[in-house]
Amino acid sequence: MKKILILHTGGTISMQTDQQGVIQKSAVNPLVRDSPRLTNDVSLVQEELFNLPSPHMTPTTMLQLTQKIQSVGNKYDGIVVTHGTDTLEETAYFLDLTLAVDFPVVVTGAMRSSDQISADGPANIKAAVNVAASDAARKLGVLVVLNDQIFAARFVTKTHATSLATFQAPLTGPLGAVVDEHVQIFTRVTKQISYQIGHVTDKLYLLKAFAGMNADLLSMIEANGTNGIVIEGFGAGNLPPTLAPALQRLVVAKVPVVLVSRTVNGSVAPIYGYEGGATQLQELGVILCHNLNGQKALIRLQIGLSAGLSGNELVNYLKNEEN
């Protein structure tokens, strides 16, 4: 019999609707009282680690979650984490980069509160437990399971504000699916290098490029001090030329500046050589991070800095070319 631990952290999946019709955090997580109906092959243990809306999650709470899983993991065949959907992809990727485990770790959530008609939480938990108990899900890194689809944490993102099918992986598609309670893995991904960290580096910033953008934001960040910046550039990684002098000053000051694309699909590449193009930015020392969105690149930058990486080692880590 497989023994699975469910760690509850809060989010819509555990919330309820008040008399005014507003979804609110429950004083007691109702999921802890209710176990999903499973086969006799799985034994469940449930624990409430946090009861937080996902916008209240921070890298510090993510690290606490990592440390909890690392400390109890050898007692279980798999672990499920319930989480709010707004920052679910960030927590899942943080776990993916910091956990050194082979058993399945599966993150799930819900788009409807626990007391709404057709609440999706119970079905998502059941599917996540089935995946966590599956031998086929071992050594795939951290997985995200919602709406009966199985995704790699590094590729999944929330694409719709309210739809049950909000989580998608534009670059790769799902790794598999849960069909009639059976776990089917269509494709496998290589497990990433993980770093065990004891703290999280702060003062990191994520900016999004827009037409006519000037260097004011970069100058303010520079004046306030920063340990690193991620910028979502246009297309394959291009920026307004007005940003180049500020970027160069940051690079000279040994502040890692990471560039990703603001597009939903595709990746940065040094294609354009005009002023502000990715070719020029790369020559200035801006790091082109491939196949990650802005929030994922920020998590990767934070893990790299927290692990003490610097110089070429940090640059190579941030390029994210190990896939």
N, C-alpha and C positions, 0 to 999 in steps of 0.2 A: 504494500500500500504506500502511495506517495504522500508525503507530509508537506503541506504548502502553508506558508505564512502570508497572511494579508496584512500589510501595514497601511493604515488609513491616515491620510494627511489633510482631509477636508475637501473643499470644493463643491461645485454644484451637485455632484453625485451624492453628497451627504446632506444637502440643504433641504429646507421645506418652505412652503408658501404661507405667508402670514395672512391675516384677515383682510388686509388691503390689497392682496394679490401680489405682494412683493416677495421675491425669493430671498430668504435670510439664512444665515448660519444657524444651525441647531445647537442648543446647549449640549445635547448628547447626540452623538453621531448615530442615526438609526441603523446604519449598516452593520455596526458592531453587534447589534441584537439579532440581526437576520443573516442567516447563512444561505448561500445559493444552493439550490438543489443539484447535487452532484451524484455521480456514481459511487459505488462502494469502494472504488479504487483510490479515492482521495480523502485524506484527513486534513481538516482545516484548523488553523490557529489564527485568531484575529487579534490585532493590537492597534489602538489609536495612538499614533505617534504625535500628530498635530491635528488641529481642527481649524485650518486656515483657508480662506478664499485664496485662489491661486495668485491673484495680484499681490498678496501679502507674503508670498514665498520669496526668499532671498538666497543668495549663494551660501550664506551661513547655515540656513535651514537645510539647504540641499546637501551641504557637507555633513550635517548631523544625520541625515537620512543615509548617506553613503556609509558613515561610520557604524550606524545601527545594522545595516545589511551585512557589512564586513564582519561584525562581531558575532552575529547569530547565524550566519549563513550555513555553517557546517552542520547545523541541526535540522536543516530542511532540504527538500529536493528541489524547491523552487520558491520564489518570492513574488508576490503581486503587490504593487503600490497603487492605491487609489489617490487621485489627484484632480484638482480643478483643471479645466482644459486651457485656460488663457495662457498659462506658463508651463503647461505640461511638457511641451517639446524641449524647453530649456532644462527642466529637471531631469528628464530622461537622458538628454545628451550629457549633462553633468555626471550622472551616474555611469553612463557608458565610458566616459573618459577617466573615471576615478575608481571603478570597481575592478578588482582582480579576482573574478569568480568565473567558474565554468557553468554553474547551474543557471537555469533561466531566471532572469529578472524581467518582469513584465509590468509596464505602467499602463493604467487605464483610467477612465473618467466617464463623465456623462454630460450631455447637453441639456438634460431635463432634470429638475430636482426630484428627490426621492418620492414625493407625494403627487407629482403631476401624472395626468393620464398618459399611458404608454411611456412611463419612465424607462430610459434606456440603461440606467445604472446596473440593475440586477443582471440583465443579459450580458452587459460588457464585463462584469465581474466574473460571471460564469465562464465566458469565453477566455478571459485572461487566466483563470485558474486552470482551465484545460490546457492552455499553451504552457503555463509554468510547470505543469505535470508531465509534459511531453518530452521524451528523449530527443525528438527531432529538433527541439528548440534550444538544445544545449550548444554552447560555444558559438552563439550568434551575436553576442553582445546584448545590450539592453534592448528590449522590444517594446513596442507600443501596440496595444490591441484595443480597438474600438470598432463597433459596427461589423463585427466578425471578420475584420481584416487585420493582418499582422504586418507591422512595419518595423524597419530598423530605426532606432532612435536618431541616428545621424542624418537620415533623409526625410523624416516625417515632419509635416508642418500643418498648422491649423489654417484652413483656407476659406472658411465661411463662418460668419458670426453666430449663426443659429442652427444650421443644418446638422442632422445626425451624422451625415457623411462628411463632416468638416475635415477630418484628418486624411491627408493625401501625401504621397511622395512623388512630386512632379518629375524628378530625375530618374527614378527607378521603378515606380509603382510598388505595390505591396510585395513583401517576401512570401506571403502565404495567406491562408484563410482558415477559418473554423467552419466546417461544413457538417451539419448534423452532429455537432459535438466532437467531430474528428478533426485533428490538427493536420493541415496539409501545408507543407513548405515547398514553394515553387522554385525558389532560388536561395542561395546562401551568400553571405557576405563574410569577409575576413574580419576577425576580431581585432579591434584597434589596441594600440599600446595604451596601458592605463598607468596613471601616476597616483600614488597615494600621497595626499597632501594633508597638512595639519592646520592650514589656515587658508583664507582666500584673499588675494590681493584686491584692494579697492581702488577707487578713483579711476575707473575705466569709463569710456564714453562711446556711445553709438550714435552716429549721425547719418542722415539720409540726404543725398544730393537732390537739388531741385534747380530748375531753370533760373538763371540769374543769381544763384547763390554766391555770396561774397565770403570773405575770410573772417567775419566778425566772430562767429561761434568758435572757430579754431583759435582765434586770438584770445578770447575769454578763457577757454580751456587752458591754453598755454600759460596765461597769467596766473590762473588758479592752481596750476600744477596737475599733472596727470601721469599715470603709469602706462597708459596705452589707449589707442583710439581705433575704432572700427568705422569705416565709412562705406555705406551702400552707394556705389556709383551707378552711372547710367550704363545700360547695355552690357558690353563686355568689360566694363571697368573704366569708364571715362568720367572726368570731372571738369567743371568750369575752370578755365585757366587762372582765374583770380585766386584760387586756393593754393597754387603751386608754391609761392614764397613761404607761406605759413607751414605747409607740409614739410618743406625743406628744412626750416628751422627746427621743427619737432624731430625730424630724423637725425639732424646734426646733434641735437640734445639727447640722442639715444632713446627717444620715446618710440616704441613700436607703433607704426601706423599700418593698419591692415585694410585692404580693399576687397570688397565683394560686390556682386551685382545686385541691384535693387529689383531686377526682373524675377518673375516667379520661377522660371526655368532657365537652365543654362549656367554658364560659369564665366568668370573673368578670364581674359586672355590678352596678351600684349599685341593687339592687332593694329591699333591706330597710333600713328606716330606724331599726330599734330599736338599742339600745346594743350596739355590737360589730358591727352590720351594715355591709355594704360602703359604704352611703351615708355613714354617720358616719365610717368609716375614711378614705374619700376626702376628706371635709371636713377631717379632721385632717392631711392631706397625704400619706397612704399612696398609692402609685402602683399603680393597677390595670393589670396586665399581661395582655393578652388572648391566648388561644389557645396558651399555652405551659405545659408542666408545670414543676415546681419546678426541676429540674436544667437545663432549657433557659433558664429565666428567669435563673438564676444565671450561666450562661455569657453571656447577653446583657448583664446588669449588669456583668460583668467586662470585656467588650469595650468597653462604653460608657465606663466609668471609665478604662480603659487608653488609650482614644483621646482622653481629656481632655474628654469631654462633661460639662457641668454645667448647673444651672438648668433652664430650660424645655426646652433642647435634649436634656438627658439624660432628662427626664420624657417628652417626646414619643417618644424612641427606645425607652424601656422600655414604653410603652403598646402597642408592637408592633401598630400599626394600619395599617402600610403594605401589608398583604396585602389 
